[in-house]
Amino acid sequence: MESAHPHDIGTIVDAEGVAIRTGHHCAQPVMEHFGIAATARASLGMYNNREDIDALVTALRKVQELFG
Amino acid sequence: MDLRELYQEVILDHGKSPRNHRFPERHNREGRGYNPLCGDKIALRLQLDGETISDVGFIGQGCAISQASCSTMTEAIKGKTVPEVEALFSKFHTMVTSDDGADDDLEALGKLAVFAGVREFPMRVKCATLGWHTLKQALHDESGEAKTE
């Protein structure tokens, strides 16, 4: 995913029906500490199942297709 | 909505290898743009000779849309006059924010028309316009930086 910016990843997986969070996650000081502007973060809840994870992986493959 | 509408080849190409991604040797105007929500940053420098932009370049970091938009913008504005560039920004802005594209002046926009798909993604409009807002700030020599928020 290195060549894809987190916000591009977010838009693409969103279009595939998967919601993740992108940006600085309201944690600017720690992002500044690590010298990064943004990250993409997938969070799982107890209600997520195998299909949800498969959908995420499929969506991430789409990112690779576009930005690989 | 189709992702390919947004991520057209021209956008992916310019996002990966931005044109004019350097500061010009001579410059008399500078603009800085920042989107605090995503951290995208652009520093734009240009040489204004009379009313004509004779050279322009930028250094920036951010998503494919913001970098590609700034890259194609520098190509589009080099050699143009300030009123011409302002008219172009107005047309670009109309294109990325209108509902249906009925008023798009595709002929005048030329290569910039690849950003028409952005209108389907309201969250990304600010990515596409960051470079242009930075340009406006540079041309009007306003202090501070152009912010999207």
Backbone of each chain as ProteinMPNN parsed JSONL, in Angstrom:
{"seq_chain_A": "MESAHPHDIGTIVDAEGVAIRTGHHCAQPVMEHFGIAATARASLGMYNNREDIDALVTALRKVQELFG", "coords_chain_A": {"N_chain_A": [[0.833, -1.217, 0.0], [2.179, 1.077, -0.081], [2.443, 3.029, -2.076], [0.049, 4.275, -2.121], [-1.889, 6.905, -0.854], [-3.272, 7.368, 2.423], [-5.859, 8.628, 2.326], [-6.705, 8.143, -0.237], [-6.835, 5.385, -0.147], [-8.917, 5.153, 1.703], [-11.14, 6.267, 0.3], [-11.377, 4.435, -1.781], [-11.847, 1.89, -0.533], [-14.183, 2.556, 0.734], [-15.928, 2.93, -1.412], [-16.177, 0.305, -2.033], [-17.749, -0.581, -0.083], [-16.746, -0.761, 2.495], [-16.026, 0.575, 5.652], [-13.424, 2.45, 6.874], [-11.058, 4.184, 8.99], [-9.348, 7.2, 8.203], [-6.509, 9.42, 8.133], [-5.381, 11.706, 10.668], [-6.46, 10.789, 12.942], [-7.292, 12.308, 15.115], [-5.002, 12.578, 16.597], [-2.754, 14.288, 16.454], [-0.268, 15.087, 17.761], [1.132, 12.631, 18.179], [1.307, 11.68, 15.62], [2.888, 13.606, 14.473], [5.18, 13.14, 15.929], [5.994, 10.692, 14.882], [6.441, 11.502, 12.36], [4.582, 11.357, 10.239], [1.88, 12.113, 8.017], [-0.631, 11.029, 7.745], [-2.585, 8.066, 8.362], [-4.092, 4.906, 7.46], [-6.689, 3.176, 9.017], [-8.084, 0.182, 9.993], [-10.653, -0.944, 12.028], [-11.83, -3.522, 14.091], [-14.945, -4.855, 15.273], [-16.877, -6.678, 17.744], [-18.987, -7.624, 16.327], [-18.167, -8.035, 13.763], [-17.584, -10.294, 11.041], [-16.233, -13.169, 9.262], [-16.861, -12.683, 6.548], [-16.881, -9.929, 6.442], [-14.221, -9.323, 6.779], [-13.152, -10.548, 4.55], [-14.306, -8.897, 2.645], [-12.966, -6.541, 3.159], [-10.351, -7.253, 2.486], [-10.676, -7.777, -0.244], [-11.311, -5.2, -1.06], [-8.938, -3.877, -0.466], [-7.28, -5.092, -2.264], [-8.186, -3.915, -4.547], [-7.225, -1.359, -4.19], [-4.524, -1.859, -4.537], [-4.587, -2.613, -7.197], [-5.184, -0.193, -8.461], [-3.157, 1.523, -7.565], [-0.834, 0.087, -7.552]], "CA_chain_A": [[0.0, 0.0, 0.0], [3.053, 2.222, 0.136], [2.288, 4.091, -3.069], [-1.282, 4.874, -1.999], [-2.083, 7.771, 0.305], [-4.403, 6.887, 3.234], [-7.183, 9.12, 1.92], [-7.093, 7.42, -1.447], [-7.244, 4.05, 0.327], [-10.23, 5.315, 2.334], [-12.163, 6.474, -0.731], [-11.55, 3.213, -2.569], [-12.519, 0.831, 0.235], [-15.542, 3.055, 0.978], [-16.708, 2.615, -2.616], [-16.376, -1.145, -2.013], [-18.666, -0.873, 1.011], [-16.048, -0.974, 3.768], [-15.703, 1.834, 6.319], [-12.241, 2.481, 7.735], [-10.765, 5.581, 9.305], [-8.091, 7.675, 7.628], [-6.122, 10.753, 8.579], [-4.498, 11.733, 11.851], [-7.18, 10.125, 14.042], [-7.308, 13.246, 16.249], [-3.809, 12.31, 17.407], [-1.709, 15.016, 15.729], [1.071, 15.06, 18.374], [1.838, 11.363, 17.973], [1.595, 11.586, 14.179], [4.034, 14.48, 14.273], [6.319, 12.443, 16.528], [6.464, 9.659, 13.954], [6.733, 12.141, 11.081], [3.656, 10.947, 9.179], [0.734, 13.019, 7.916], [-1.902, 10.306, 7.827], [-2.568, 6.606, 8.227], [-5.403, 4.279, 7.254], [-6.86, 2.248, 10.131], [-9.288, -0.653, 10.037], [-10.927, -1.408, 13.392], [-12.829, -4.59, 14.132], [-15.807, -4.946, 16.434], [-17.268, -8.072, 18.007], [-20.027, -8.007, 15.371], [-17.593, -8.322, 12.447], [-17.387, -11.717, 10.782], [-15.255, -13.51, 8.222], [-17.227, -12.031, 5.28], [-16.474, -8.523, 6.517], [-12.77, -9.261, 6.569], [-12.945, -10.859, 3.127], [-14.674, -7.699, 1.877], [-11.866, -5.581, 3.349], [-9.199, -7.717, 1.694], [-11.022, -7.532, -1.647], [-11.226, -3.751, -1.284], [-7.524, -3.486, -0.44], [-6.698, -5.544, -3.549], [-8.579, -2.879, -5.507], [-6.27, -0.256, -4.008], [-3.271, -2.289, -5.183], [-4.828, -2.587, -8.644], [-5.128, 1.179, -8.935], [-1.934, 2.23, -7.196], [0.302, -0.807, -7.52]], "C_chain_A": [[0.86, 1.256, 0.0], [2.813, 3.37, -0.841], [0.914, 4.751, -3.0], [-1.378, 5.696, -0.72], [-3.311, 7.267, 1.093], [-5.772, 7.384, 2.785], [-7.662, 8.5, 0.618], [-7.537, 6.008, -1.084], [-8.66, 4.127, 0.893], [-11.345, 5.441, 1.32], [-12.447, 5.176, -1.484], [-12.266, 2.127, -1.763], [-13.957, 1.248, 0.583], [-16.449, 2.705, -0.201], [-17.001, 1.12, -2.704], [-17.244, -1.563, -0.825], [-18.009, -1.13, 2.358], [-15.66, 0.375, 4.371], [-14.453, 1.666, 7.171], [-12.006, 3.943, 8.102], [-9.414, 5.967, 8.714], [-7.775, 9.058, 8.186], [-5.234, 10.698, 9.799], [-5.203, 11.211, 13.111], [-7.244, 10.99, 15.301], [-6.113, 13.025, 17.174], [-2.605, 12.99, 16.759], [-0.339, 14.952, 16.403], [1.828, 13.763, 18.101], [2.179, 11.181, 16.489], [2.83, 12.429, 13.849], [5.305, 13.803, 14.792], [6.894, 11.407, 15.561], [6.718, 10.213, 12.548], [5.84, 11.676, 9.94], [2.409, 11.84, 9.212], [-0.578, 12.284, 8.147], [-1.669, 8.801, 7.766], [-3.986, 6.127, 7.928], [-5.548, 3.194, 8.325], [-8.18, 1.488, 10.02], [-9.468, -1.128, 11.475], [-12.022, -2.463, 13.344], [-13.66, -4.496, 15.405], [-16.221, -6.397, 16.621], [-18.327, -8.576, 17.015], [-19.465, -8.313, 13.998], [-17.367, -9.821, 12.28], [-16.396, -11.919, 9.629], [-15.558, -12.799, 6.893], [-16.77, -10.573, 5.271], [-14.985, -8.386, 6.221], [-12.428, -9.591, 5.113], [-13.23, -9.624, 2.267], [-13.563, -6.653, 1.979], [-10.667, -5.964, 2.48], [-9.451, -7.475, 0.2], [-10.861, -6.051, -1.985], [-9.768, -3.302, -1.33], [-6.808, -3.943, -1.723], [-6.997, -4.521, -4.641], [-7.613, -1.686, -5.428], [-4.96, -0.601, -4.73], [-3.388, -2.241, -6.697], [-4.622, -1.174, -9.189], [-3.765, 1.819, -8.714], [-0.67, 1.376, -7.247], [1.359, -0.515, -8.577]], "O_chain_A": [[0.341, 2.37, 0.072], [2.959, 4.539, -0.484], [0.644, 5.692, -3.747], [-0.997, 5.239, 0.357], [-4.277, 6.794, 0.494], [-6.75, 6.639, 2.854], [-8.862, 8.349, 0.391], [-8.503, 5.493, -1.647], [-9.5, 3.275, 0.601], [-12.386, 4.798, 1.456], [-13.597, 4.857, -1.786], [-13.201, 1.506, -2.268], [-14.84, 0.399, 0.711], [-17.578, 2.249, -0.022], [-17.955, 0.709, -3.364], [-17.451, -2.753, -0.589], [-18.647, -1.661, 3.267], [-15.05, 1.212, 3.706], [-14.422, 0.84, 8.083], [-12.678, 4.834, 7.584], [-8.467, 5.181, 8.72], [-8.663, 9.772, 8.651], [-4.435, 9.775, 9.962], [-4.624, 11.192, 14.197], [-7.248, 10.471, 16.417], [-6.198, 13.256, 18.38], [-1.569, 12.362, 16.54], [0.667, 14.781, 15.714], [3.027, 13.789, 17.823], [3.211, 10.602, 16.148], [3.689, 12.028, 13.064], [6.365, 13.886, 14.172], [8.11, 11.26, 15.436], [7.155, 9.484, 11.657], [6.286, 11.606, 8.795], [1.949, 12.26, 10.274], [-1.528, 12.855, 8.683], [-0.685, 8.33, 7.195], [-4.956, 6.861, 8.122], [-4.639, 2.387, 8.52], [-9.254, 2.088, 9.962], [-8.532, -1.657, 12.075], [-13.019, -2.308, 12.638], [-13.165, -4.116, 16.466], [-15.954, -7.243, 15.768], [-18.542, -9.78, 16.876], [-20.195, -8.802, 13.136], [-17.011, -10.525, 13.225], [-15.813, -10.97, 9.106], [-14.642, -12.366, 6.194], [-16.333, -10.048, 4.246], [-14.548, -7.474, 5.519], [-11.531, -8.989, 4.523], [-12.516, -9.335, 1.306], [-13.257, -5.964, 1.005], [-10.055, -5.117, 1.829], [-8.563, -7.029, -0.526], [-10.348, -5.692, -3.044], [-9.403, -2.448, -2.138], [-5.878, -3.295, -2.203], [-6.184, -4.288, -5.536], [-7.24, -1.094, -6.441], [-4.372, 0.227, -5.426], [-2.441, -1.885, -7.399], [-3.984, -0.975, -10.222], [-3.273, 2.564, -9.563], [0.431, 1.874, -7.016], [2.372, -1.211, -8.647]]}, "seq_chain_B": "MDLRELYQEVILDHGKSPRNHRFPERHNREGRGYNPLCGDKIALRLQLDGETISDVGFIGQGCAISQASCSTMTEAIKGKTVPEVEALFSKFHTMVTSDDGADDDLEALGKLAVFAGVREFPMRVKCATLGWHTLKQALHDESGEAKTE", "coords_chain_B": {"N_chain_B": [[-21.427, 4.721, -8.252], [-18.414, 4.983, -10.033], [-15.133, 4.016, -9.419], [-13.138, 4.38, -11.246], [-13.914, 6.607, -12.555], [-13.152, 8.562, -10.854], [-10.42, 7.995, -10.249], [-8.799, 8.484, -12.748], [-6.576, 7.622, -15.457], [-4.848, 9.772, -16.066], [-4.854, 11.188, -13.677], [-3.814, 9.322, -11.855], [-1.298, 9.04, -12.952], [-0.195, 11.676, -12.817], [-0.353, 11.943, -10.079], [1.48, 10.12, -9.204], [3.837, 10.883, -10.504], [4.371, 13.946, -10.216], [4.217, 16.903, -12.246], [6.373, 19.737, -12.83], [7.391, 19.703, -10.267], [9.129, 21.206, -8.51], [10.908, 24.065, -7.352], [10.745, 27.126, -9.166], [13.575, 28.752, -10.785], [13.613, 31.552, -10.689], [11.451, 33.52, -8.747], [8.626, 35.482, -7.773], [6.391, 35.358, -6.37], [4.681, 33.607, -3.789], [2.903, 30.884, -2.424], [1.268, 29.131, 0.209], [-0.321, 26.16, 0.983], [-2.624, 24.368, 2.998], [-4.264, 21.58, 4.224], [-5.82, 21.012, 7.041], [-7.352, 18.861, 7.88], [-6.538, 16.591, 6.515], [-3.841, 16.801, 6.319], [-2.526, 17.431, 4.011], [-0.133, 19.216, 2.172], [1.02, 22.073, 0.422], [3.464, 23.928, -1.242], [3.818, 26.645, -3.242], [5.449, 28.263, -5.869], [5.865, 31.066, -7.995], [6.706, 32.883, -10.978], [5.84, 36.019, -11.79], [5.511, 37.946, -14.512], [4.722, 41.034, -15.31], [1.487, 40.665, -16.204], [1.617, 38.059, -16.685], [2.087, 34.603, -15.992], [5.105, 33.349, -15.929], [6.693, 31.273, -15.057], [6.283, 28.394, -12.981], [6.137, 26.33, -10.081], [5.904, 23.595, -7.724], [6.18, 22.213, -4.404], [5.066, 19.467, -2.713], [3.035, 17.405, -0.542], [0.792, 14.716, -0.254], [-2.472, 13.332, -0.953], [-3.299, 11.406, -3.935], [-5.155, 12.826, -5.46], [-4.898, 15.547, -4.657], [-2.209, 16.101, -5.26], [-2.055, 15.471, -7.973], [-3.875, 17.281, -8.975], [-2.656, 19.735, -8.417], [-0.374, 19.424, -9.937], [-1.349, 19.2, -12.632], [-2.52, 21.659, -12.726], [-0.318, 23.442, -12.648], [0.753, 22.942, -15.14], [-1.304, 23.854, -16.726], [-1.486, 26.592, -16.231], [0.877, 27.857, -16.836], [2.34, 30.437, -18.634], [-0.005, 31.744, -18.979], [-2.229, 34.576, -18.408], [-3.058, 36.484, -15.422], [-5.917, 37.172, -15.236], [-6.877, 35.216, -17.036], [-6.202, 32.863, -15.745], [-7.666, 33.091, -13.433], [-10.23, 32.908, -14.436], [-10.141, 30.315, -15.335], [-9.869, 28.87, -12.942], [-12.337, 29.424, -11.822], [-14.013, 28.046, -13.58], [-13.068, 25.461, -13.175], [-13.71, 25.099, -10.499], [-16.5, 25.243, -10.592], [-16.954, 22.925, -12.063], [-16.09, 20.797, -10.319], [-17.829, 21.068, -8.208], [-20.451, 21.197, -9.043], [-23.782, 19.784, -9.486], [-24.537, 18.231, -11.703], [-22.917, 18.746, -13.86], [-23.767, 20.195, -16.0], [-23.019, 22.756, -16.67], [-20.399, 22.584, -17.367], [-17.417, 23.7, -18.838], [-15.875, 22.149, -20.9], [-14.139, 22.406, -23.027], [-12.577, 24.672, -22.498], [-11.401, 23.791, -20.158], [-9.832, 21.627, -20.841], [-7.273, 19.306, -20.267], [-7.763, 19.373, -17.572], [-10.306, 18.538, -17.233], [-10.414, 15.916, -16.437], [-10.871, 15.828, -13.781], [-13.549, 15.897, -13.317], [-14.94, 13.766, -12.209], [-14.639, 14.062, -9.503], [-16.755, 15.416, -8.367], [-18.597, 13.544, -7.596], [-17.666, 12.711, -5.234], [-17.853, 14.244, -2.547], [-16.237, 14.561, -0.278], [-13.734, 14.745, -1.321], [-13.431, 17.064, -2.725], [-12.059, 19.192, -1.657], [-9.475, 18.282, -1.756], [-8.979, 18.399, -4.459], [-9.093, 21.096, -4.968], [-7.184, 22.344, -3.444], [-4.594, 23.101, -4.464], [-5.328, 25.097, -6.251], [-6.502, 27.03, -4.584], [-4.242, 27.714, -3.212], [-2.756, 28.847, -5.228], [-4.313, 31.097, -5.778], [-3.952, 32.501, -3.454], [-1.203, 33.005, -3.643], [-1.12, 34.652, -5.913], [-2.478, 36.879, -5.077], [-0.942, 37.661, -3.116], [-1.465, 37.345, -0.429], [-1.051, 37.268, 3.077], [0.068, 34.603, 5.264], [-1.397, 31.322, 5.031], [-3.172, 29.351, 2.61], [-6.031, 27.816, 3.672], [-8.077, 24.928, 3.902], [-9.988, 24.663, 5.729]], "CA_chain_B": [[-20.269, 5.531, -8.666], [-17.301, 4.156, -10.472], [-13.851, 4.544, -8.959], [-12.318, 4.78, -12.401], [-14.322, 7.971, -12.873], [-12.346, 9.435, -9.991], [-8.989, 7.742, -10.452], [-8.478, 8.339, -14.162], [-5.148, 7.391, -15.712], [-4.094, 11.033, -15.984], [-4.725, 11.536, -12.257], [-2.871, 8.37, -11.253], [0.023, 9.353, -13.499], [0.293, 12.93, -12.22], [-0.209, 11.726, -8.638], [2.708, 9.351, -9.014], [4.965, 11.714, -10.959], [3.883, 15.309, -10.426], [5.006, 17.771, -13.116], [6.778, 21.009, -12.205], [7.556, 19.446, -8.84], [10.383, 21.86, -8.127], [10.697, 25.51, -7.32], [11.385, 27.791, -10.295], [14.803, 29.469, -10.431], [13.211, 32.896, -10.267], [10.046, 33.623, -8.362], [8.306, 36.687, -7.007], [5.156, 35.108, -5.62], [4.704, 32.313, -3.111], [1.695, 30.55, -1.692], [1.333, 27.877, 0.944], [-1.664, 25.622, 1.205], [-2.629, 23.317, 4.009], [-5.563, 21.041, 4.615], [-5.574, 20.464, 8.381], [-8.07, 17.609, 8.107], [-5.824, 15.42, 6.004], [-2.398, 17.007, 6.407], [-1.94, 17.747, 2.704], [0.596, 20.487, 2.168], [1.544, 22.498, -0.873], [4.169, 25.209, -1.334], [3.793, 26.993, -4.658], [6.182, 29.493, -6.203], [5.72, 31.416, -9.4], [7.281, 34.129, -11.467], [4.833, 36.823, -12.467], [6.097, 39.036, -15.284], [3.545, 41.805, -15.698], [0.269, 39.916, -15.874], [1.792, 36.687, -17.171], [2.811, 33.627, -15.18], [6.114, 32.823, -16.86], [7.166, 29.983, -14.551], [5.601, 27.982, -11.748], [6.465, 24.996, -9.605], [5.427, 23.38, -6.352], [6.625, 21.057, -3.639], [3.915, 19.143, -1.891], [2.789, 16.018, -0.199], [-0.619, 14.497, 0.01], [-3.106, 12.247, -1.692], [-3.157, 11.427, -5.394], [-6.011, 13.866, -6.038], [-4.353, 16.889, -4.412], [-0.942, 16.283, -5.969], [-2.329, 15.466, -9.413], [-4.571, 18.52, -9.31], [-1.666, 20.811, -8.424], [0.512, 19.163, -11.067], [-2.013, 19.58, -13.884], [-2.744, 23.104, -12.654], [0.897, 24.169, -13.05], [0.871, 22.816, -16.604], [-2.367, 24.626, -17.385], [-1.416, 28.047, -16.013], [2.145, 28.44, -17.283], [2.203, 31.237, -19.851], [-1.303, 32.427, -19.012], [-2.309, 35.802, -17.618], [-3.816, 36.348, -14.172], [-7.363, 37.044, -15.489], [-7.156, 33.929, -17.693], [-6.067, 31.823, -14.733], [-8.801, 33.213, -12.515], [-11.401, 32.382, -15.153], [-9.968, 28.861, -15.379], [-10.176, 28.378, -11.591], [-13.78, 29.508, -11.656], [-14.596, 26.937, -14.354], [-12.672, 24.224, -12.498], [-14.491, 25.024, -9.262], [-17.867, 24.906, -10.994], [-16.979, 21.524, -12.495], [-15.96, 19.814, -9.236], [-18.843, 21.246, -7.178], [-21.822, 21.198, -9.567], [-24.489, 18.517, -9.305], [-24.698, 17.401, -12.89], [-21.932, 19.035, -14.904], [-24.426, 20.813, -17.154], [-22.342, 24.015, -17.02], [-18.97, 22.355, -17.571], [-16.802, 24.221, -20.05], [-14.832, 21.14, -21.086], [-13.158, 22.866, -24.004], [-11.645, 25.574, -21.813], [-10.708, 23.065, -19.087], [-8.821, 20.751, -21.445], [-6.877, 18.145, -19.477], [-8.315, 19.499, -16.217], [-11.627, 17.904, -17.224], [-10.349, 14.582, -15.822], [-11.282, 15.931, -12.384], [-15.011, 15.995, -13.237], [-15.44, 12.7, -11.341], [-14.519, 14.449, -8.085], [-18.04, 15.9, -7.86], [-19.315, 12.414, -6.994], [-17.006, 12.417, -3.953], [-17.769, 15.561, -1.902], [-15.119, 14.608, 0.664], [-12.454, 14.931, -2.02], [-13.405, 18.332, -3.462], [-10.997, 20.041, -1.092], [-8.188, 17.774, -2.261], [-8.826, 18.844, -5.849], [-9.006, 22.555, -5.081], [-6.123, 22.892, -2.571], [-3.579, 23.765, -5.283], [-5.906, 26.317, -6.831], [-6.62, 28.028, -3.512], [-2.881, 28.149, -2.919], [-2.409, 29.732, -6.339], [-5.033, 32.348, -5.592], [-3.269, 33.199, -2.365], [0.088, 33.465, -4.163], [-1.337, 35.75, -6.859], [-2.947, 38.073, -4.375], [0.088, 37.979, -2.153], [-2.047, 37.442, 0.909], [-0.146, 36.665, 4.057], [-0.422, 33.362, 5.865], [-1.502, 30.225, 4.096], [-4.521, 28.995, 2.194], [-6.504, 26.643, 4.412], [-9.354, 24.45, 3.401], [-10.968, 24.695, 6.834]], "C_chain_B": [[-19.085, 4.62, -8.974], [-15.982, 4.808, -10.067], [-12.973, 5.024, -10.106], [-12.676, 6.181, -12.881], [-13.469, 8.963, -12.089], [-10.866, 9.262, -10.311], [-8.682, 7.446, -11.92], [-6.967, 8.188, -14.318], [-4.312, 8.659, -15.549], [-3.85, 11.412, -14.52], [-3.726, 10.616, -11.569], [-1.442, 8.698, -11.685], [0.597, 10.615, -12.846], [0.464, 12.806, -10.709], [1.118, 11.041, -8.328], [3.935, 10.189, -9.386], [4.496, 13.133, -11.264], [4.821, 16.123, -11.317], [5.303, 19.079, -12.384], [6.932, 20.87, -10.694], [8.947, 19.911, -8.412], [10.067, 23.348, -8.063], [11.395, 26.14, -8.522], [12.62, 28.577, -9.845], [14.498, 30.882, -9.951], [11.757, 32.823, -9.801], [9.83, 34.926, -7.594], [6.961, 36.556, -6.284], [5.246, 33.719, -4.993], [3.383, 32.099, -2.38], [1.905, 29.244, -0.947], [-0.085, 27.415, 1.238], [-1.604, 24.454, 2.169], [-4.057, 22.868, 4.262], [-5.4, 20.346, 5.962], [-6.283, 19.133, 8.627], [-7.304, 16.404, 7.589], [-4.312, 15.595, 6.029], [-1.728, 17.294, 5.081], [-1.321, 19.138, 2.732], [1.105, 20.795, 0.778], [2.26, 23.835, -0.701], [4.346, 25.496, -2.815], [4.575, 28.282, -4.883], [6.015, 29.785, -7.679], [6.368, 32.75, -9.713], [6.212, 34.845, -12.27], [5.544, 37.964, -13.178], [4.957, 39.843, -15.876], [2.319, 41.025, -15.252], [0.42, 38.429, -16.194], [2.591, 35.813, -16.204], [3.849, 32.958, -16.083], [6.723, 31.516, -16.359], [6.449, 29.676, -13.241], [6.041, 26.576, -11.379], [5.974, 24.837, -8.174], [6.146, 22.187, -5.721], [5.458, 20.718, -2.727], [3.876, 17.69, -1.506], [1.314, 15.859, 0.132], [-1.157, 13.394, -0.879], [-2.944, 12.426, -3.196], [-3.957, 12.571, -6.003], [-5.375, 15.246, -5.865], [-3.072, 17.115, -5.208], [-1.159, 16.319, -7.482], [-3.004, 16.763, -9.837], [-3.573, 19.671, -9.378], [-0.73, 20.669, -9.631], [-0.112, 19.612, -12.388], [-2.29, 21.085, -13.912], [-1.509, 23.866, -13.128], [1.091, 24.094, -14.567], [-0.107, 23.754, -17.309], [-2.143, 26.134, -17.288], [-0.136, 28.679, -16.549], [1.941, 29.172, -18.611], [0.889, 31.993, -19.939], [-1.265, 33.703, -18.15], [-3.169, 35.577, -16.38], [-5.329, 36.275, -14.425], [-7.73, 35.711, -16.152], [-7.168, 32.798, -16.671], [-7.236, 31.869, -13.74], [-10.078, 32.666, -13.154], [-11.361, 30.858, -15.179], [-10.314, 28.236, -14.013], [-11.686, 28.363, -11.378], [-14.475, 28.348, -12.385], [-14.29, 25.593, -13.685], [-13.534, 24.012, -11.25], [-15.939, 24.628, -9.557], [-17.961, 23.417, -11.335], [-16.958, 20.549, -11.312], [-17.046, 19.953, -8.171], [-20.276, 21.177, -7.703], [-22.45, 19.813, -9.411], [-24.395, 17.615, -10.522], [-23.706, 17.689, -14.008], [-22.52, 19.706, -16.127], [-23.688, 22.067, -17.617], [-20.849, 23.834, -17.28], [-18.49, 22.921, -18.903], [-15.595, 23.335, -20.365], [-13.741, 21.59, -22.057], [-12.105, 23.743, -23.327], [-10.81, 24.807, -20.783], [-9.629, 22.117, -19.625], [-8.545, 19.539, -20.562], [-7.47, 18.165, -18.07], [-9.678, 18.824, -16.093], [-11.603, 16.52, -16.591], [-10.792, 14.616, -14.361], [-12.807, 16.022, -12.221], [-15.586, 14.954, -12.282], [-15.411, 13.036, -9.865], [-15.869, 14.873, -7.509], [-18.881, 14.791, -7.218], [-18.771, 12.078, -5.605], [-16.783, 13.723, -3.186], [-16.59, 15.692, -0.93], [-13.803, 14.973, -0.015], [-12.359, 16.246, -2.798], [-12.265, 19.222, -2.968], [-9.608, 19.567, -1.502], [-7.929, 18.377, -3.642], [-8.617, 20.35, -5.954], [-7.871, 23.158, -4.244], [-5.077, 23.674, -3.371], [-4.076, 25.095, -5.832], [-6.072, 27.415, -5.785], [-5.247, 28.592, -3.161], [-2.401, 29.133, -3.988], [-3.039, 31.113, -6.161], [-4.349, 33.2, -4.515], [-1.941, 33.771, -2.853], [-0.096, 34.689, -5.061], [-1.734, 37.039, -6.153], [-2.027, 38.447, -3.235], [-0.478, 38.164, -0.743], [-1.115, 36.745, 1.888], [-0.76, 35.395, 4.622], [-0.505, 32.269, 4.831], [-2.961, 29.952, 3.766], [-4.925, 27.735, 2.941], [-7.839, 26.217, 3.856], [-10.414, 24.465, 4.493], [-11.0, 26.076, 7.46]], "O_chain_B": [[-18.809, 3.644, -8.277], [-15.745, 5.986, -10.333], [-12.174, 5.948, -9.956], [-11.873, 6.86, -13.521], [-13.114, 10.037, -12.575], [-10.155, 10.224, -10.602], [-8.351, 6.318, -12.287], [-6.19, 8.569, -13.442], [-3.222, 8.635, -14.976], [-2.774, 11.896, -14.168], [-2.889, 11.072, -10.79], [-0.506, 8.64, -10.887], [1.737, 10.617, -12.381], [1.314, 13.473, -10.119], [1.781, 11.34, -7.335], [4.937, 10.198, -8.671], [4.253, 13.483, -12.42], [6.043, 16.058, -11.179], [4.594, 19.473, -11.458], [6.642, 21.799, -9.94], [9.803, 19.121, -8.014], [9.089, 23.821, -8.643], [12.508, 25.744, -8.869], [12.713, 29.011, -8.697], [15.042, 31.349, -8.95], [10.939, 32.133, -10.408], [10.708, 35.405, -6.876], [6.467, 37.504, -5.675], [5.803, 32.788, -5.574], [2.825, 33.026, -1.793], [2.628, 28.361, -1.409], [-0.931, 28.191, 1.684], [-0.664, 23.659, 2.158], [-4.948, 23.688, 4.487], [-4.902, 19.222, 6.026], [-5.864, 18.36, 9.488], [-7.403, 15.314, 8.153], [-3.576, 14.638, 5.785], [-0.503, 17.393, 5.013], [-1.903, 20.094, 3.243], [1.559, 19.912, 0.05], [1.726, 24.76, -0.088], [4.94, 24.708, -3.55], [4.384, 29.269, -4.172], [6.022, 28.878, -8.511], [6.549, 33.609, -8.851], [5.741, 34.347, -13.292], [6.111, 38.847, -12.534], [4.3, 39.406, -16.821], [2.138, 40.759, -14.064], [-0.508, 37.641, -16.006], [3.624, 36.224, -15.675], [3.509, 32.103, -16.901], [7.223, 30.728, -17.162], [6.062, 30.577, -12.497], [6.287, 25.738, -12.247], [5.667, 25.818, -7.497], [6.642, 21.293, -6.406], [4.924, 21.592, -2.045], [4.586, 16.855, -2.066], [0.684, 16.741, 0.715], [-0.403, 12.625, -1.476], [-2.504, 13.476, -3.664], [-3.503, 13.216, -6.949], [-5.319, 16.027, -6.815], [-2.868, 18.193, -5.766], [-0.523, 17.103, -8.187], [-2.741, 17.284, -10.921], [-3.635, 20.493, -10.293], [-0.349, 21.656, -10.26], [0.523, 20.321, -13.17], [-2.296, 21.706, -14.975], [-1.618, 24.813, -13.907], [1.534, 25.055, -15.195], [0.208, 24.36, -18.333], [-2.567, 26.877, -18.172], [-0.064, 29.898, -16.702], [1.438, 28.602, -19.579], [0.683, 32.788, -20.856], [-0.398, 33.875, -17.293], [-3.914, 34.6, -16.3], [-5.98, 35.388, -13.874], [-8.782, 35.143, -15.858], [-8.014, 31.904, -16.714], [-7.723, 30.838, -13.276], [-10.9, 32.04, -12.485], [-12.391, 30.193, -15.063], [-10.973, 27.198, -13.95], [-12.24, 27.413, -10.824], [-15.413, 27.749, -11.858], [-15.141, 24.705, -13.635], [-14.017, 22.912, -10.982], [-16.523, 23.793, -8.866], [-18.913, 22.737, -10.952], [-17.72, 19.582, -11.297], [-17.189, 19.075, -7.319], [-21.219, 21.107, -6.915], [-21.757, 18.812, -9.231], [-24.201, 16.405, -10.406], [-23.658, 16.958, -14.998], [-21.871, 19.787, -17.171], [-23.717, 22.41, -18.799], [-20.115, 24.815, -17.4], [-19.075, 22.658, -19.953], [-14.448, 23.717, -20.129], [-12.577, 21.209, -21.928], [-10.905, 23.58, -23.549], [-9.645, 25.135, -20.56], [-8.639, 21.843, -18.947], [-9.469, 18.831, -20.159], [-7.658, 17.118, -17.451], [-10.152, 18.567, -14.987], [-12.657, 15.991, -16.239], [-11.057, 13.573, -13.764], [-13.298, 16.206, -11.108], [-16.592, 15.207, -11.618], [-16.075, 12.382, -9.061], [-16.113, 14.715, -6.313], [-19.762, 15.062, -6.403], [-19.347, 11.261, -4.888], [-15.672, 14.253, -3.167], [-16.018, 16.77, -0.77], [-12.872, 15.452, 0.633], [-11.35, 16.52, -3.448], [-11.602, 19.907, -3.747], [-8.674, 20.365, -1.585], [-6.817, 18.805, -3.953], [-8.028, 20.828, -6.923], [-7.622, 24.36, -4.327], [-4.716, 24.789, -2.994], [-3.343, 26.083, -5.873], [-5.816, 28.587, -6.06], [-5.102, 29.775, -2.855], [-1.73, 30.119, -3.687], [-2.397, 32.144, -6.362], [-4.194, 34.415, -4.643], [-1.593, 34.902, -2.514], [0.675, 35.646, -4.982], [-1.373, 38.138, -6.574], [-2.272, 39.397, -2.492], [-0.031, 39.019, 0.021], [-0.472, 35.751, 1.552], [-1.957, 35.147, 4.475], [0.24, 32.284, 3.851], [-3.863, 30.278, 4.538], [-4.249, 26.71, 2.858], [-8.633, 27.039, 3.398], [-11.602, 24.3, 4.215], [-11.757, 26.31, 8.402]]}, "name": "protein", "num_of_chains": 2, "seq": "MESAHPHDIGTIVDAEGVAIRTGHHCAQPVMEHFGIAATARASLGMYNNREDIDALVTALRKVQELFGMDLRELYQEVILDHGKSPRNHRFPERHNREGRGYNPLCGDKIALRLQLDGETISDVGFIGQGCAISQASCSTMTEAIKGKTVPEVEALFSKFHTMVTSDDGADDDLEALGKLAVFAGVREFPMRVKCATLGWHTLKQALHDESGEAKTE"}
